[in-house]
Amino acid sequence: MTEQEIHERDKRYLIQCLTRDLILWLMQDYGFSMQEAMDKLYNSHTYSLIENEKTGMYYQSAVYASTYLEDELNLTSPKTTISSC
C-alpha cells in the first residue's frame, strides 16, 4: 500500500467516524429519524467542508463540526454532548 493510499484510507475513516457521530447527535439531541439526520447532514454545506481535504474539517472533533451544522440548520443548542470514535 502506498503512502497516498494509506492517507486516503485514513481520511475516509475519519470522515466516516465524524459523519456517524454527527448523525447520531442529530438523532439523539434533536429527535430526527436516521433518514432525516442523514438528509440534513449530507445535504449541508458543513458536509461539503468535511469532505474537502483543503479545509481540514475531516480531522476536527464532532463537537467542533456540530457548531457549524447547528448554525447552518438554525438548531437550538442541545443539552447533551457528542460521543466520538
N, C-alpha and C positions, 0 to 999 in steps of 0.2 A: 504494500500500500504506500503510495507516495505521500509526501508531506501535505500537498494540496488536497488529496483525497481525505486525509485524516482531518484537516481543517474543516472541510465541507461536512464531513460526518459529525464532527463535534458541534459545528454551528447549527446543523439541522436538529441535533439532540437538544441543544439549548432553546431553540425556537419551539420545539415540541413541548418541553417542560414549561416554558413560560406561557404558551398557549393553553395548556392544560390547567395551569394554576389560575389564569385569568378567567377561563370558562367556569371553573368550579367556584371561584369568587363571585362571579355574576349570578350563578345559580343559588349559592348559599346565602349571600347577603342581600340580593335584590329579588329573589324568588322567580327568576327566569327559568323556563324549561331549558333542557340541554340544547334543543334546536334554536330557541330564541337567543340563548347566550352565544352559541356558535355563530349565528347570523350576525349578531351585534358586533362580535369581535372581528370575524372575517371580513365584514363589510366596512370596517372602520379605518380611518386614517392611521390610527395608532398601530394597527396590524401591519399596514404598509411600512411604517417606521421600523417595526420589529423585523420584518423580512429584509429590509435594506441594510446590507452589511456596513455601508458607509456611516450610518447613524450610530452604530454600536448598541442600539437598543436591545438587541437579542441577548446580550450578556448582562443586562441590568436585572435587578430583582423584580419580582411580580408586584411588590408594593410600589416601586418606582413607576413601572409601566401602568399600573392601575390608576395613578393620578392623572395620566394623560387620557386614559379611556374614560375615567369619571368626568373629567372636564368636557371631553368631546361629546359624550352621551347625555350631558347635563344631569348626572345622577347625584343624589344626596349622599354624602359620605356615610359608609356603613359603620356599624358599631363593633364589628369583629375584624380580626386580622387575617392575612392571607398566609397559608402554608405553602411551602415550595418543595421542589425535588430534594 
